[in-house]
Amino acid sequence: MKDCNKEAKEEGLTGDERKAFMSKCLKKDLKEEHKMGSDDEDGDKKKSASPVQLKQREKMKACNAKAKADSLKGDERKKFMSKCLKKDYEIGSDDD
């Protein structure tokens, strides 16, 4: 973001021209970050997700899908997600 902002300022871009440039620049940065892995605050490459993190991510996806399929919203969704993401909860059990 800083680099895109700096470049836009150097080029004297304003208004819609600046918006279009920033959008394009930030998308490009995001793609590059995704390919290479982003640096953390110390400049080190972030580690790949651990198996535990991957499992939790998959569980989150499954819980989100179930909440959406059941059209849950607000407090009802919040309560369901809390219960669903607990360690021992199995999606598809009869008590949801």
N, C-alpha and C positions, 0 to 999 in steps of 0.2 A: 504494500500500500504506500509506504513511504517513497519507494522508488517511482511508482506511477505518479504520485502527487508531485514529486520533485520534477519529473520530466514534463508534466503538464504545465507546471509553473514556468520552467525554462522556455517552453515553446510558446508561452503567453496565451494558452487556450482559455476560453471563457464560454459560459453559457452551454448551449446544446453541444457545441463542438467538444468542450471539456467533458461533458457527461458521456458522450459516445467514446471518447478516448479512454476515460477512466474505466468504463465498462469493459472495453476490449482488453485493456492492460491488466485489469484485475482477473479476468477470466484466464488470460494467458499465464499469469502468475500462479493461479490456482492449479492449472493443469501441470505446470512444471513442478510445483510443490508436491502434487500427487504422485508424479512419476519418480521423483528423487527422494521423497520423504522430507519433511520439514525439519529445520534445525530447532532445537530447544534454546532456552536462554543462554546456555553456555556455548552454543555453537555446535554441539554434538548432534549427530543424527538421532532422531527418536527411534526407539526400539520397535520392532514389529509387535503386534498385539500378542500377548501370551495366550496359551490355550484356555486359561480361565477367563480372560477378557473376551476371547472369541465365543466361548460358550455363553457368557452373559449377554453378548451382543445378539446372538441367535435367539436367546430367550426373550430379549427385549423385542426383537422383530416379531416373534410368535405372539407375545402378549399384545403388542400393538395391533396385529392383524385380528386377533380374537376380539379385542375391544371394539375395533372398527366394524367387524362383522356383526357384533351384537348391538351396534349403534349406541354404545355407552358414551355419555357426556358428563361433564362437571364432576360433582362429588362421587357419583356412581362409578365413573371411569377411574377416578383417582383411587378409590377404595379397591376396585378390581385390580388395577396395575400394581398397587402395593402388595396385594395378596399374591398375584401372579408371579411377581419377581422374587418372591421368597424362595429360599433354597429347596424346600421340600414340595413345593406346589407343582402339580402336573397339569398341563393344559389339557382340557377335555374331561377333567374329573367332573362328577355330577354335582359337586357342591358350589359351583360358581354361578 
